[in-house]
Amino acid sequence: MAALRYAGLDDTDSEDELPPGWEQRTTKDGWVYYANHTEEKTQWEHPKTGKRKRIAGDLPYGWEQETDENGQVFFVDHINKRTTYLDPRLAFTVDDNPTKPTARQRYDGSTTAMEILQGRDFSGKVVVVTGANSGIGFETAKSFALHGAHVILACRNMTRANEAVSRILGEWHKAKVEAMTLDLAVLRSVQHFAQAFKAKNVSLHVLVCNAAVFALPWSLTKDGLETTFQVNHLGHFYLVQLLQDVLCRSAPARVVVVSSESHRFTDINDSSGKLDFSRLSPSKNDYWAMLAYNRSKLCNILFSNELHRRLSPRGVTSNAVHPGNVMYSSIHRSWWVYTLLFTLARPFTKSMLLTNYQELYP
Protein backbone atom coordinates (compact mmCIF):
# COMPACT_ATOMS: atom_id res chain seq x y z
CA MET A 1 0.00 0.00 0.00
CA ALA A 2 2.88 2.34 0.74
CA ALA A 3 4.20 1.76 -2.76
CA LEU A 4 0.76 2.46 -4.22
CA ARG A 5 0.56 5.69 -2.27
CA TYR A 6 4.00 6.70 -3.53
CA ALA A 7 2.89 6.08 -7.11
CA GLY A 8 -0.20 8.19 -6.53
CA LEU A 9 -2.42 5.13 -6.90
CA ASP A 10 -3.60 4.51 -3.35
CA ASP A 11 -6.32 1.85 -3.38
CA THR A 12 -8.89 2.24 -0.60
CA ASP A 13 -10.99 -0.79 -1.61
CA SER A 14 -10.82 -3.00 1.51
CA GLU A 15 -11.83 -6.14 -0.42
CA ASP A 16 -8.71 -5.93 -2.58
CA GLU A 17 -6.37 -4.91 0.22
CA LEU A 18 -3.70 -7.56 0.67
CA PRO A 19 -3.08 -9.28 4.00
CA PRO A 20 0.21 -8.54 5.82
CA GLY A 21 3.20 -10.14 4.17
CA TRP A 22 1.73 -10.20 0.67
CA GLU A 23 2.87 -8.19 -2.34
CA GLN A 24 1.19 -7.64 -5.70
CA ARG A 25 3.37 -8.02 -8.81
CA THR A 26 2.95 -8.20 -12.56
CA THR A 27 4.42 -10.27 -15.36
CA LYS A 28 5.75 -8.70 -18.55
CA ASP A 29 2.69 -9.88 -20.45
CA GLY A 30 0.32 -8.11 -18.05
CA TRP A 31 -0.85 -10.75 -15.61
CA VAL A 32 -1.02 -10.03 -11.87
CA TYR A 33 0.39 -12.48 -9.35
CA TYR A 34 0.84 -12.37 -5.58
CA ALA A 35 3.98 -13.03 -3.54
CA ASN A 36 3.80 -14.22 0.07
CA HIS A 37 7.09 -13.16 1.71
CA THR A 38 6.34 -15.07 4.90
CA GLU A 39 5.88 -18.45 3.22
CA GLU A 40 8.08 -17.56 0.24
CA LYS A 41 5.56 -18.59 -2.39
CA THR A 42 3.63 -17.01 -5.25
CA GLN A 43 0.16 -17.58 -6.66
CA TRP A 44 -2.14 -16.22 -9.37
CA GLU A 45 -5.25 -15.84 -7.19
CA HIS A 46 -5.81 -12.88 -4.87
CA PRO A 47 -5.30 -14.24 -1.31
CA LYS A 48 -8.60 -12.73 -0.09
CA THR A 49 -10.96 -12.70 -3.07
CA GLY A 50 -9.59 -15.66 -5.01
CA LYS A 51 -9.84 -13.67 -8.23
CA ARG A 52 -7.31 -13.63 -11.04
CA LYS A 53 -6.51 -10.23 -12.48
CA ARG A 54 -4.67 -8.72 -15.41
CA ILE A 55 -3.40 -5.29 -16.39
CA ALA A 56 -5.88 -3.17 -18.38
CA GLY A 57 -4.26 -1.45 -21.35
CA ASP A 58 -1.30 0.85 -21.64
CA LEU A 59 0.46 2.96 -19.06
CA PRO A 60 -1.51 5.97 -17.78
CA TYR A 61 -0.88 9.38 -19.31
CA GLY A 62 2.53 10.73 -18.31
CA TRP A 63 4.11 7.36 -17.47
CA GLU A 64 6.87 5.55 -19.36
CA GLN A 65 8.49 2.15 -18.87
CA GLU A 66 12.29 1.92 -18.81
CA THR A 67 14.96 -0.60 -17.79
CA ASP A 68 17.76 0.03 -15.31
CA GLU A 69 21.39 -1.07 -15.65
CA ASN A 70 20.58 -4.37 -13.93
CA GLY A 71 17.88 -5.19 -16.45
CA GLN A 72 15.03 -4.54 -14.03
CA VAL A 73 11.97 -2.72 -15.35
CA PHE A 74 10.97 0.51 -13.63
CA PHE A 75 8.41 3.23 -14.35
CA VAL A 76 8.89 6.96 -14.79
CA ASP A 77 6.16 9.48 -13.97
CA HIS A 78 7.13 12.44 -16.15
CA ILE A 79 4.35 14.63 -14.79
CA ASN A 80 5.42 14.41 -11.13
CA LYS A 81 9.13 13.75 -11.88
CA ARG A 82 9.48 10.49 -9.96
CA THR A 83 10.23 6.80 -10.51
CA THR A 84 8.96 3.56 -9.04
CA TYR A 85 9.37 -0.17 -9.61
CA LEU A 86 5.63 -0.61 -9.07
CA ASP A 87 3.61 -0.84 -12.27
CA PRO A 88 1.09 2.06 -12.08
CA ARG A 89 -1.40 0.00 -14.10
CA LEU A 90 -2.04 -2.05 -10.97
CA ALA A 91 -4.63 0.61 -10.18
CA PHE A 92 -6.50 -0.39 -13.36
CA THR A 93 -6.52 -4.18 -13.14
CA VAL A 94 -9.56 -6.09 -14.31
CA ASP A 95 -10.90 -9.54 -13.50
CA ASP A 96 -9.72 -12.38 -15.71
CA ASN A 97 -13.16 -12.87 -17.29
CA PRO A 98 -15.11 -9.66 -16.68
CA THR A 99 -18.45 -8.86 -18.23
CA LYS A 100 -17.76 -6.13 -20.75
CA PRO A 101 -19.69 -3.01 -19.68
CA THR A 102 -21.64 -1.03 -22.20
CA ALA A 103 -20.67 2.52 -23.15
CA ARG A 104 -23.69 3.78 -21.23
CA GLN A 105 -22.43 2.04 -18.10
CA ARG A 106 -18.82 3.11 -18.52
CA TYR A 107 -19.20 6.79 -19.42
CA ASP A 108 -21.36 9.65 -18.25
CA GLY A 109 -21.44 13.43 -18.31
CA SER A 110 -18.47 13.74 -15.97
CA THR A 111 -16.16 11.40 -17.93
CA THR A 112 -12.94 12.98 -19.19
CA ALA A 113 -11.13 12.29 -22.44
CA MET A 114 -8.26 10.68 -20.57
CA GLU A 115 -10.63 8.25 -18.84
CA ILE A 116 -12.17 7.23 -22.15
CA LEU A 117 -8.71 6.77 -23.66
CA GLN A 118 -7.36 4.73 -20.73
CA GLY A 119 -5.63 1.71 -22.20
CA ARG A 120 -5.90 2.89 -25.82
CA ASP A 121 -2.81 2.90 -28.03
CA PHE A 122 -2.99 5.07 -31.16
CA SER A 123 0.59 4.44 -32.24
CA GLY A 124 0.74 4.33 -36.02
CA LYS A 125 -2.57 6.18 -36.41
CA VAL A 126 -2.79 9.50 -38.25
CA VAL A 127 -5.36 12.03 -37.08
CA VAL A 128 -6.34 15.40 -38.56
CA VAL A 129 -8.27 17.85 -36.37
CA THR A 130 -9.56 21.11 -37.83
CA GLY A 131 -9.66 24.18 -35.59
CA ALA A 132 -7.29 22.46 -33.19
CA ASN A 133 -5.46 25.47 -31.73
CA SER A 134 -8.04 26.01 -28.95
CA GLY A 135 -11.17 24.68 -27.29
CA ILE A 136 -12.59 21.28 -28.13
CA GLY A 137 -10.26 20.90 -31.08
CA PHE A 138 -7.16 21.41 -28.96
CA GLU A 139 -8.30 18.98 -26.26
CA THR A 140 -9.09 16.39 -28.92
CA ALA A 141 -5.74 16.82 -30.67
CA LYS A 142 -3.86 16.71 -27.38
CA SER A 143 -5.65 13.57 -26.20
CA PHE A 144 -4.84 11.74 -29.42
CA ALA A 145 -1.21 12.91 -29.40
CA LEU A 146 -0.62 11.90 -25.78
CA HIS A 147 -1.79 8.41 -26.65
CA GLY A 148 0.62 7.86 -29.52
CA ALA A 149 -1.17 9.15 -32.62
CA HIS A 150 0.48 11.34 -35.24
CA VAL A 151 -1.75 14.41 -35.03
CA ILE A 152 -2.03 17.24 -37.53
CA LEU A 153 -3.57 20.49 -36.32
CA ALA A 154 -5.33 22.00 -39.33
CA CYS A 155 -5.71 25.69 -38.51
CA ARG A 156 -6.14 29.08 -40.12
CA ASN A 157 -3.91 30.98 -37.69
CA MET A 158 -0.48 29.34 -37.81
CA THR A 159 0.90 31.38 -34.94
CA ARG A 160 -1.73 30.04 -32.58
CA ALA A 161 -1.45 26.58 -34.14
CA ASN A 162 2.29 26.44 -33.47
CA GLU A 163 1.69 27.61 -29.92
CA ALA A 164 -0.78 24.73 -29.49
CA VAL A 165 1.82 22.30 -30.83
CA SER A 166 4.34 23.61 -28.29
CA ARG A 167 1.83 23.17 -25.45
CA ILE A 168 1.30 19.54 -26.40
CA LEU A 169 5.03 18.88 -26.73
CA GLY A 170 5.46 20.53 -23.34
CA GLU A 171 3.32 17.79 -21.82
CA TRP A 172 5.05 14.96 -23.68
CA HIS A 173 8.21 15.64 -25.65
CA LYS A 174 7.78 12.47 -27.71
CA ALA A 175 4.35 13.46 -29.05
CA LYS A 176 4.04 13.34 -32.85
CA VAL A 177 2.22 16.57 -33.57
CA GLU A 178 2.46 19.25 -36.26
CA ALA A 179 0.46 22.15 -37.67
CA MET A 180 -0.70 22.76 -41.23
CA THR A 181 -2.51 25.72 -42.76
CA LEU A 182 -6.23 25.32 -43.44
CA ASP A 183 -8.64 28.23 -43.93
CA LEU A 184 -12.12 26.82 -44.42
CA ALA A 185 -13.36 30.24 -45.54
CA VAL A 186 -11.22 29.89 -48.67
CA LEU A 187 -11.90 26.83 -50.81
CA ARG A 188 -8.51 27.21 -52.51
CA SER A 189 -6.90 26.87 -49.06
CA VAL A 190 -8.85 23.65 -48.49
CA GLN A 191 -7.55 22.37 -51.80
CA HIS A 192 -3.96 23.32 -50.94
CA PHE A 193 -4.24 21.59 -47.56
CA ALA A 194 -5.46 18.36 -49.16
CA GLN A 195 -2.63 18.48 -51.70
CA ALA A 196 -0.02 19.10 -48.99
CA PHE A 197 -1.42 16.30 -46.85
CA LYS A 198 -1.40 13.83 -49.73
CA ALA A 199 2.19 14.79 -50.50
CA LYS A 200 3.17 13.37 -47.09
CA ASN A 201 2.17 9.88 -48.33
CA VAL A 202 0.68 8.89 -44.99
CA SER A 203 -2.59 7.25 -44.04
CA LEU A 204 -5.56 9.05 -42.52
CA HIS A 205 -7.37 7.09 -39.86
CA VAL A 206 -9.39 9.82 -38.14
CA LEU A 207 -10.59 13.15 -39.54
CA VAL A 208 -12.26 15.38 -36.96
CA CYS A 209 -14.23 18.22 -38.57
CA ASN A 210 -14.32 20.49 -35.55
CA ALA A 211 -13.64 24.07 -36.69
CA ALA A 212 -16.61 26.43 -36.55
CA VAL A 213 -17.65 30.07 -36.20
CA PHE A 214 -20.59 31.42 -34.26
CA ALA A 215 -22.51 34.69 -34.12
CA LEU A 216 -20.60 36.35 -36.93
CA PRO A 217 -21.97 39.49 -38.56
CA TRP A 218 -23.03 38.87 -42.15
CA SER A 219 -20.17 38.63 -44.61
CA LEU A 220 -19.23 36.80 -47.77
CA THR A 221 -16.13 34.69 -48.26
CA LYS A 222 -13.77 35.09 -51.21
CA ASP A 223 -15.83 32.34 -52.83
CA GLY A 224 -18.98 34.45 -52.61
CA LEU A 225 -20.75 32.40 -49.93
CA GLU A 226 -22.03 33.37 -46.49
CA THR A 227 -19.17 32.83 -44.06
CA THR A 228 -20.89 30.74 -41.36
CA PHE A 229 -22.24 28.29 -43.93
CA GLN A 230 -18.89 27.88 -45.68
CA VAL A 231 -16.70 27.57 -42.58
CA ASN A 232 -18.99 25.31 -40.57
CA HIS A 233 -20.23 23.07 -43.35
CA LEU A 234 -19.14 23.57 -46.95
CA GLY A 235 -15.41 23.82 -46.20
CA HIS A 236 -15.50 20.54 -44.29
CA PHE A 237 -17.66 18.95 -46.98
CA TYR A 238 -15.06 19.85 -49.59
CA LEU A 239 -12.19 18.70 -47.36
CA VAL A 240 -13.74 15.25 -46.89
CA GLN A 241 -14.35 14.92 -50.63
CA LEU A 242 -10.70 15.73 -51.37
CA LEU A 243 -9.42 13.26 -48.75
CA GLN A 244 -11.98 10.54 -49.38
CA ASP A 245 -9.58 8.35 -51.35
CA VAL A 246 -7.00 8.51 -48.54
CA LEU A 247 -9.61 7.61 -45.94
CA CYS A 248 -10.75 4.61 -47.95
CA ARG A 249 -7.17 3.39 -48.43
CA SER A 250 -6.61 3.75 -44.68
CA ALA A 251 -9.71 1.77 -43.67
CA PRO A 252 -10.80 1.18 -41.02
CA ALA A 253 -11.06 4.95 -40.76
CA ARG A 254 -13.47 7.44 -39.27
CA VAL A 255 -14.83 10.91 -39.92
CA VAL A 256 -16.21 12.81 -36.94
CA VAL A 257 -18.28 15.92 -37.55
CA VAL A 258 -18.78 18.13 -34.49
CA SER A 259 -22.36 19.35 -34.73
CA SER A 260 -24.72 20.74 -32.09
CA GLU A 261 -28.13 20.21 -30.53
CA SER A 262 -29.02 23.58 -32.00
CA HIS A 263 -29.60 21.84 -35.33
CA ARG A 264 -33.09 21.04 -34.01
CA PHE A 265 -34.13 24.69 -34.01
CA THR A 266 -34.15 25.41 -37.72
CA ASP A 267 -35.25 24.20 -41.11
CA ILE A 268 -33.69 24.37 -44.57
CA ASN A 269 -36.80 23.49 -46.54
CA ASP A 270 -39.27 25.90 -48.08
CA SER A 271 -43.03 25.87 -47.52
CA SER A 272 -43.47 23.07 -50.05
CA GLY A 273 -40.96 20.84 -48.27
CA LYS A 274 -38.17 21.23 -50.83
CA LEU A 275 -34.62 22.29 -50.05
CA ASP A 276 -34.33 26.08 -50.10
CA PHE A 277 -30.77 26.87 -51.18
CA SER A 278 -31.23 30.55 -50.36
CA ARG A 279 -31.46 29.61 -46.67
CA LEU A 280 -28.03 28.00 -46.74
CA SER A 281 -26.19 31.12 -47.91
CA PRO A 282 -28.66 33.95 -47.21
CA SER A 283 -28.45 37.54 -48.30
CA LYS A 284 -27.70 40.27 -45.76
CA ASN A 285 -31.39 41.15 -45.38
CA ASP A 286 -32.34 37.53 -44.61
CA TYR A 287 -29.42 36.85 -42.30
CA TRP A 288 -29.66 36.08 -38.58
CA ALA A 289 -26.44 34.85 -36.98
CA MET A 290 -27.99 32.27 -34.65
CA LEU A 291 -30.16 30.83 -37.40
CA ALA A 292 -27.19 30.62 -39.75
CA TYR A 293 -25.26 28.65 -37.13
CA ASN A 294 -28.18 26.29 -36.52
CA ARG A 295 -28.58 25.62 -40.25
CA SER A 296 -24.88 24.89 -40.64
CA LYS A 297 -25.09 22.36 -37.82
CA LEU A 298 -28.11 20.71 -39.46
CA CYS A 299 -26.10 20.47 -42.67
CA ASN A 300 -23.31 18.79 -40.66
CA ILE A 301 -25.64 16.02 -39.53
CA LEU A 302 -27.22 15.46 -42.93
CA PHE A 303 -23.77 15.29 -44.48
CA SER A 304 -22.42 12.89 -41.86
CA ASN A 305 -25.37 10.53 -42.23
CA GLU A 306 -25.08 10.40 -46.02
CA LEU A 307 -21.30 10.04 -45.86
CA HIS A 308 -21.68 7.06 -43.54
CA ARG A 309 -24.22 5.47 -45.87
CA ARG A 310 -21.87 5.78 -48.83
CA LEU A 311 -18.51 4.97 -47.27
CA SER A 312 -19.25 2.51 -44.45
CA PRO A 313 -19.26 -0.42 -46.93
CA ARG A 314 -15.67 0.61 -47.71
CA GLY A 315 -14.59 0.67 -44.06
CA VAL A 316 -15.00 4.40 -43.38
CA THR A 317 -17.56 5.34 -40.74
CA SER A 318 -18.93 8.80 -40.07
CA ASN A 319 -20.45 10.15 -36.88
CA ALA A 320 -21.94 13.54 -36.05
CA VAL A 321 -21.56 14.41 -32.38
CA HIS A 322 -22.97 16.96 -29.98
CA PRO A 323 -20.08 17.77 -27.63
CA GLY A 324 -22.34 18.76 -24.75
CA ASN A 325 -23.11 22.19 -23.41
CA VAL A 326 -19.63 23.64 -23.40
CA MET A 327 -19.29 27.30 -22.50
CA TYR A 328 -15.51 27.29 -22.05
CA SER A 329 -14.69 27.42 -25.75
CA SER A 330 -13.94 30.65 -27.59
CA ILE A 331 -16.56 30.15 -30.29
CA HIS A 332 -18.63 33.00 -28.86
CA ARG A 333 -15.85 35.59 -29.24
CA SER A 334 -17.50 37.39 -32.17
CA TRP A 335 -20.03 39.34 -30.08
CA TRP A 336 -19.84 40.57 -26.47
CA VAL A 337 -23.50 39.69 -25.79
CA TYR A 338 -22.85 36.00 -26.42
CA THR A 339 -19.63 36.20 -24.42
CA LEU A 340 -21.63 37.52 -21.46
CA LEU A 341 -24.29 34.83 -21.81
CA PHE A 342 -21.70 32.06 -22.08
CA THR A 343 -19.91 33.38 -18.99
CA LEU A 344 -23.11 33.38 -16.93
CA ALA A 345 -23.95 29.86 -18.08
CA ARG A 346 -20.54 28.34 -17.32
CA PRO A 347 -21.32 27.03 -13.80
CA PHE A 348 -24.06 24.86 -15.29
CA THR A 349 -22.08 23.40 -18.20
CA LYS A 350 -19.11 21.17 -18.94
CA SER A 351 -15.46 22.13 -19.04
CA MET A 352 -13.37 21.18 -22.07
CA LEU A 353 -12.06 18.09 -20.31
CA LEU A 354 -15.59 16.77 -19.75
CA THR A 355 -16.65 17.06 -23.36
CA ASN A 356 -18.31 13.97 -24.81
CA TYR A 357 -15.47 12.24 -26.70
CA GLN A 358 -16.99 8.78 -27.05
CA GLU A 359 -17.52 8.91 -30.82
CA LEU A 360 -14.07 10.37 -31.43
CA TYR A 361 -12.13 7.26 -30.57
CA PRO A 362 -12.73 4.17 -32.71
C-alpha positions as CSV (number, residue, x, y, z in Angstrom):
1,M,0.0,0.0,0.0
2,A,2.9,2.3,0.7
3,A,4.2,1.8,-2.8
4,L,0.8,2.5,-4.2
5,R,0.6,5.7,-2.3
6,Y,4.0,6.7,-3.5
7,A,2.9,6.1,-7.1
8,G,-0.2,8.2,-6.5
9,L,-2.4,5.1,-6.9
10,D,-3.6,4.5,-3.4
11,D,-6.3,1.8,-3.4
12,T,-8.9,2.2,-0.6
13,D,-11.0,-0.8,-1.6
14,S,-10.8,-3.0,1.5
15,E,-11.8,-6.1,-0.4
16,D,-8.7,-5.9,-2.6
17,E,-6.4,-4.9,0.2
18,L,-3.7,-7.6,0.7
19,P,-3.1,-9.3,4.0
20,P,0.2,-8.5,5.8
21,G,3.2,-10.1,4.2
22,W,1.7,-10.2,0.7
23,E,2.9,-8.2,-2.3
24,Q,1.2,-7.6,-5.7
25,R,3.4,-8.0,-8.8
26,T,3.0,-8.2,-12.6
27,T,4.4,-10.3,-15.4
28,K,5.8,-8.7,-18.6
29,D,2.7,-9.9,-20.4
30,G,0.3,-8.1,-18.0
31,W,-0.9,-10.8,-15.6
32,V,-1.0,-10.0,-11.9
33,Y,0.4,-12.5,-9.4
34,Y,0.8,-12.4,-5.6
35,A,4.0,-13.0,-3.5
36,N,3.8,-14.2,0.1
37,H,7.1,-13.2,1.7
38,T,6.3,-15.1,4.9
39,E,5.9,-18.5,3.2
40,E,8.1,-17.6,0.2
41,K,5.6,-18.6,-2.4
42,T,3.6,-17.0,-5.3
43,Q,0.2,-17.6,-6.7
44,W,-2.1,-16.2,-9.4
45,E,-5.3,-15.8,-7.2
46,H,-5.8,-12.9,-4.9
47,P,-5.3,-14.2,-1.3
48,K,-8.6,-12.7,-0.1
49,T,-11.0,-12.7,-3.1
50,G,-9.6,-15.7,-5.0
51,K,-9.8,-13.7,-8.2
52,R,-7.3,-13.6,-11.0
53,K,-6.5,-10.2,-12.5
54,R,-4.7,-8.7,-15.4
55,I,-3.4,-5.3,-16.4
56,A,-5.9,-3.2,-18.4
57,G,-4.3,-1.5,-21.3
58,D,-1.3,0.8,-21.6
59,L,0.5,3.0,-19.1
60,P,-1.5,6.0,-17.8
61,Y,-0.9,9.4,-19.3
62,G,2.5,10.7,-18.3
63,W,4.1,7.4,-17.5
64,E,6.9,5.5,-19.4
65,Q,8.5,2.1,-18.9
66,E,12.3,1.9,-18.8
67,T,15.0,-0.6,-17.8
68,D,17.8,0.0,-15.3
69,E,21.4,-1.1,-15.7
70,N,20.6,-4.4,-13.9
71,G,17.9,-5.2,-16.5
72,Q,15.0,-4.5,-14.0
73,V,12.0,-2.7,-15.3
74,F,11.0,0.5,-13.6
75,F,8.4,3.2,-14.4
76,V,8.9,7.0,-14.8
77,D,6.2,9.5,-14.0
78,H,7.1,12.4,-16.1
79,I,4.4,14.6,-14.8
80,N,5.4,14.4,-11.1
81,K,9.1,13.8,-11.9
82,R,9.5,10.5,-10.0
83,T,10.2,6.8,-10.5
84,T,9.0,3.6,-9.0
85,Y,9.4,-0.2,-9.6
86,L,5.6,-0.6,-9.1
87,D,3.6,-0.8,-12.3
88,P,1.1,2.1,-12.1
89,R,-1.4,0.0,-14.1
90,L,-2.0,-2.1,-11.0
91,A,-4.6,0.6,-10.2
92,F,-6.5,-0.4,-13.4
93,T,-6.5,-4.2,-13.1
94,V,-9.6,-6.1,-14.3
95,D,-10.9,-9.5,-13.5
96,D,-9.7,-12.4,-15.7
97,N,-13.2,-12.9,-17.3
98,P,-15.1,-9.7,-16.7
99,T,-18.4,-8.9,-18.2
100,K,-17.8,-6.1,-20.7
101,P,-19.7,-3.0,-19.7
102,T,-21.6,-1.0,-22.2
103,A,-20.7,2.5,-23.1
104,R,-23.7,3.8,-21.2
105,Q,-22.4,2.0,-18.1
106,R,-18.8,3.1,-18.5
107,Y,-19.2,6.8,-19.4
108,D,-21.4,9.6,-18.3
109,G,-21.4,13.4,-18.3
110,S,-18.5,13.7,-16.0
111,T,-16.2,11.4,-17.9
112,T,-12.9,13.0,-19.2
113,A,-11.1,12.3,-22.4
114,M,-8.3,10.7,-20.6
115,E,-10.6,8.3,-18.8
116,I,-12.2,7.2,-22.2
117,L,-8.7,6.8,-23.7
118,Q,-7.4,4.7,-20.7
119,G,-5.6,1.7,-22.2
120,R,-5.9,2.9,-25.8
121,D,-2.8,2.9,-28.0
122,F,-3.0,5.1,-31.2
123,S,0.6,4.4,-32.2
124,G,0.7,4.3,-36.0
125,K,-2.6,6.2,-36.4
126,V,-2.8,9.5,-38.3
127,V,-5.4,12.0,-37.1
128,V,-6.3,15.4,-38.6
129,V,-8.3,17.8,-36.4
130,T,-9.6,21.1,-37.8
131,G,-9.7,24.2,-35.6
132,A,-7.3,22.5,-33.2
133,N,-5.5,25.5,-31.7
134,S,-8.0,26.0,-29.0
135,G,-11.2,24.7,-27.3
136,I,-12.6,21.3,-28.1
137,G,-10.3,20.9,-31.1
138,F,-7.2,21.4,-29.0
139,E,-8.3,19.0,-26.3
140,T,-9.1,16.4,-28.9
141,A,-5.7,16.8,-30.7
142,K,-3.9,16.7,-27.4
143,S,-5.7,13.6,-26.2
144,F,-4.8,11.7,-29.4
145,A,-1.2,12.9,-29.4
146,L,-0.6,11.9,-25.8
147,H,-1.8,8.4,-26.7
148,G,0.6,7.9,-29.5
149,A,-1.2,9.2,-32.6
150,H,0.5,11.3,-35.2
151,V,-1.8,14.4,-35.0
152,I,-2.0,17.2,-37.5
153,L,-3.6,20.5,-36.3
154,A,-5.3,22.0,-39.3
155,C,-5.7,25.7,-38.5
156,R,-6.1,29.1,-40.1
157,N,-3.9,31.0,-37.7
158,M,-0.5,29.3,-37.8
159,T,0.9,31.4,-34.9
160,R,-1.7,30.0,-32.6
161,A,-1.5,26.6,-34.1
162,N,2.3,26.4,-33.5
163,E,1.7,27.6,-29.9
164,A,-0.8,24.7,-29.5
165,V,1.8,22.3,-30.8
166,S,4.3,23.6,-28.3
167,R,1.8,23.2,-25.5
168,I,1.3,19.5,-26.4
169,L,5.0,18.9,-26.7
170,G,5.5,20.5,-23.3
171,E,3.3,17.8,-21.8
172,W,5.1,15.0,-23.7
173,H,8.2,15.6,-25.7
174,K,7.8,12.5,-27.7
175,A,4.4,13.5,-29.1
176,K,4.0,13.3,-32.9
177,V,2.2,16.6,-33.6
178,E,2.5,19.2,-36.3
179,A,0.5,22.2,-37.7
180,M,-0.7,22.8,-41.2
181,T,-2.5,25.7,-42.8
182,L,-6.2,25.3,-43.4
183,D,-8.6,28.2,-43.9
184,L,-12.1,26.8,-44.4
185,A,-13.4,30.2,-45.5
186,V,-11.2,29.9,-48.7
187,L,-11.9,26.8,-50.8
188,R,-8.5,27.2,-52.5
189,S,-6.9,26.9,-49.1
190,V,-8.8,23.6,-48.5
191,Q,-7.5,22.4,-51.8
192,H,-4.0,23.3,-50.9
193,F,-4.2,21.6,-47.6
194,A,-5.5,18.4,-49.2
195,Q,-2.6,18.5,-51.7
196,A,0.0,19.1,-49.0
197,F,-1.4,16.3,-46.8
198,K,-1.4,13.8,-49.7
199,A,2.2,14.8,-50.5
200,K,3.2,13.4,-47.1
201,N,2.2,9.9,-48.3
202,V,0.7,8.9,-45.0
203,S,-2.6,7.3,-44.0
204,L,-5.6,9.1,-42.5
205,H,-7.4,7.1,-39.9
206,V,-9.4,9.8,-38.1
207,L,-10.6,13.1,-39.5
208,V,-12.3,15.4,-37.0
209,C,-14.2,18.2,-38.6
210,N,-14.3,20.5,-35.6
211,A,-13.6,24.1,-36.7
212,A,-16.6,26.4,-36.5
213,V,-17.6,30.1,-36.2
214,F,-20.6,31.4,-34.3
215,A,-22.5,34.7,-34.1
216,L,-20.6,36.3,-36.9
217,P,-22.0,39.5,-38.6
218,W,-23.0,38.9,-42.2
219,S,-20.2,38.6,-44.6
220,L,-19.2,36.8,-47.8
221,T,-16.1,34.7,-48.3
222,K,-13.8,35.1,-51.2
223,D,-15.8,32.3,-52.8
224,G,-19.0,34.5,-52.6
225,L,-20.8,32.4,-49.9
226,E,-22.0,33.4,-46.5
227,T,-19.2,32.8,-44.1
228,T,-20.9,30.7,-41.4
229,F,-22.2,28.3,-43.9
230,Q,-18.9,27.9,-45.7
231,V,-16.7,27.6,-42.6
232,N,-19.0,25.3,-40.6
233,H,-20.2,23.1,-43.4
234,L,-19.1,23.6,-47.0
235,G,-15.4,23.8,-46.2
236,H,-15.5,20.5,-44.3
237,F,-17.7,18.9,-47.0
238,Y,-15.1,19.9,-49.6
239,L,-12.2,18.7,-47.4
240,V,-13.7,15.3,-46.9
241,Q,-14.3,14.9,-50.6
242,L,-10.7,15.7,-51.4
243,L,-9.4,13.3,-48.8
244,Q,-12.0,10.5,-49.4
245,D,-9.6,8.3,-51.4
246,V,-7.0,8.5,-48.5
247,L,-9.6,7.6,-45.9
248,C,-10.7,4.6,-47.9
249,R,-7.2,3.4,-48.4
250,S,-6.6,3.8,-44.7
251,A,-9.7,1.8,-43.7
252,P,-10.8,1.2,-41.0
253,A,-11.1,4.9,-40.8
254,R,-13.5,7.4,-39.3
255,V,-14.8,10.9,-39.9
256,V,-16.2,12.8,-36.9
257,V,-18.3,15.9,-37.6
258,V,-18.8,18.1,-34.5
259,S,-22.4,19.4,-34.7
260,S,-24.7,20.7,-32.1
261,E,-28.1,20.2,-30.5
262,S,-29.0,23.6,-32.0
263,H,-29.6,21.8,-35.3
264,R,-33.1,21.0,-34.0
265,F,-34.1,24.7,-34.0
266,T,-34.2,25.4,-37.7
267,D,-35.2,24.2,-41.1
268,I,-33.7,24.4,-44.6
269,N,-36.8,23.5,-46.5
270,D,-39.3,25.9,-48.1
271,S,-43.0,25.9,-47.5
272,S,-43.5,23.1,-50.0
273,G,-41.0,20.8,-48.3
274,K,-38.2,21.2,-50.8
275,L,-34.6,22.3,-50.0
276,D,-34.3,26.1,-50.1
277,F,-30.8,26.9,-51.2
278,S,-31.2,30.6,-50.4
279,R,-31.5,29.6,-46.7
280,L,-28.0,28.0,-46.7
281,S,-26.2,31.1,-47.9
282,P,-28.7,34.0,-47.2
283,S,-28.5,37.5,-48.3
284,K,-27.7,40.3,-45.8
285,N,-31.4,41.2,-45.4
286,D,-32.3,37.5,-44.6
287,Y,-29.4,36.9,-42.3
288,W,-29.7,36.1,-38.6
289,A,-26.4,34.8,-37.0
290,M,-28.0,32.3,-34.7
291,L,-30.2,30.8,-37.4
292,A,-27.2,30.6,-39.7
293,Y,-25.3,28.6,-37.1
294,N,-28.2,26.3,-36.5
295,R,-28.6,25.6,-40.2
296,S,-24.9,24.9,-40.6
297,K,-25.1,22.4,-37.8
298,L,-28.1,20.7,-39.5
299,C,-26.1,20.5,-42.7
300,N,-23.3,18.8,-40.7
301,I,-25.6,16.0,-39.5
302,L,-27.2,15.5,-42.9
303,F,-23.8,15.3,-44.5
304,S,-22.4,12.9,-41.9
305,N,-25.4,10.5,-42.2
306,E,-25.1,10.4,-46.0
307,L,-21.3,10.0,-45.9
308,H,-21.7,7.1,-43.5
309,R,-24.2,5.5,-45.9
310,R,-21.9,5.8,-48.8
311,L,-18.5,5.0,-47.3
312,S,-19.2,2.5,-44.5
313,P,-19.3,-0.4,-46.9
314,R,-15.7,0.6,-47.7
315,G,-14.6,0.7,-44.1
316,V,-15.0,4.4,-43.4
317,T,-17.6,5.3,-40.7
318,S,-18.9,8.8,-40.1
319,N,-20.4,10.1,-36.9
320,A,-21.9,13.5,-36.1
321,V,-21.6,14.4,-32.4
322,H,-23.0,17.0,-30.0
323,P,-20.1,17.8,-27.6
324,G,-22.3,18.8,-24.7
325,N,-23.1,22.2,-23.4
326,V,-19.6,23.6,-23.4
327,M,-19.3,27.3,-22.5
328,Y,-15.5,27.3,-22.1
329,S,-14.7,27.4,-25.8
330,S,-13.9,30.6,-27.6
331,I,-16.6,30.1,-30.3
332,H,-18.6,33.0,-28.9
333,R,-15.9,35.6,-29.2
334,S,-17.5,37.4,-32.2
335,W,-20.0,39.3,-30.1
336,W,-19.8,40.6,-26.5
337,V,-23.5,39.7,-25.8
338,Y,-22.8,36.0,-26.4
339,T,-19.6,36.2,-24.4
340,L,-21.6,37.5,-21.5
341,L,-24.3,34.8,-21.8
342,F,-21.7,32.1,-22.1
343,T,-19.9,33.4,-19.0
344,L,-23.1,33.4,-16.9
345,A,-23.9,29.9,-18.1
346,R,-20.5,28.3,-17.3
347,P,-21.3,27.0,-13.8
348,F,-24.1,24.9,-15.3
349,T,-22.1,23.4,-18.2
350,K,-19.1,21.2,-18.9
351,S,-15.5,22.1,-19.0
352,M,-13.4,21.2,-22.1
353,L,-12.1,18.1,-20.3
354,L,-15.6,16.8,-19.8
355,T,-16.6,17.1,-23.4
356,N,-18.3,14.0,-24.8
357,Y,-15.5,12.2,-26.7
358,Q,-17.0,8.8,-27.0
359,E,-17.5,8.9,-30.8
360,L,-14.1,10.4,-31.4
361,Y,-12.1,7.3,-30.6
362,P,-12.7,4.2,-32.7
